Amino acid sequence: MRIGVDFDNTLVSYDSVFHQVALERELIPADLPPTKIAVRDYLRGSGHEDLWTEMQGYVYGARMGDVMPFPGAIDFLAWVRTQGFYVAIVSHKTRHPFLGDTYDLHEAARGWVTKWLVKRRQPLVRQSDAFFELTKPKKLARIAALKLDWFIDDLPEILLAEEFPAHTSRVLFNPDGLQSIDDRLLGCRCWAHIQQCIEGVWATRR
């Protein structure tokens, strides 16, 4: 079994850090819901699109050490490892922020993988299997080249892209239930559900 996983907003949950940074900078009211989307919508709605763009670079760079994995993500990857399945991270992000300081966002992401994706001192994803592409087309090309059985992403636009490989099962990570579900997608709100679905398919192939 070959499994691919997106990085931002799939393995990595930015909600609490974006909220904390916005509070530190006194950009939002204290009672704003502690989610990335709430912070984004508030800043955009108040005419601060540039602040939002700069904040993304700051969080994805300088504050990656404060970012947590989604609940269940580590357990899922540990299960994948015990099964002997191949797993890769395939993401897309610019090398440097559009605004603000020139953090190396790829290096920050790789540092997060080294820090968090570990179980009993063993890496759950090898650095050589963590791919941070610069564009969405390159991400889709990488997914196809890896010949994955499953790919997990929070973006329907990736999973439903014309270039997405037909043989790869498409799992939409949808923790808030905000995304509409296309018939071609398997929508899952938590990592335990994703594991359950893959386990069920794997059991029928043994």
ABEGO torsion letter per residue (X at the ends): XBBBBBABGAABBAAAAAAAAAAAAGABBAABBBBAAAAAAAAAAAGAAAAAAAAAAAAABAAAAABBBBBGAAAAAAAAAAAGBBBBBBBBBBABBABEBBBBAAAAAAAAAAAABBBGGBBABBAAABBBBABAAAAAAAAAAAGBABBBBABAAAAABAABBAABBBBBBBAAGABBBBAABBBBABAAAAAAAAAAAAAAAX
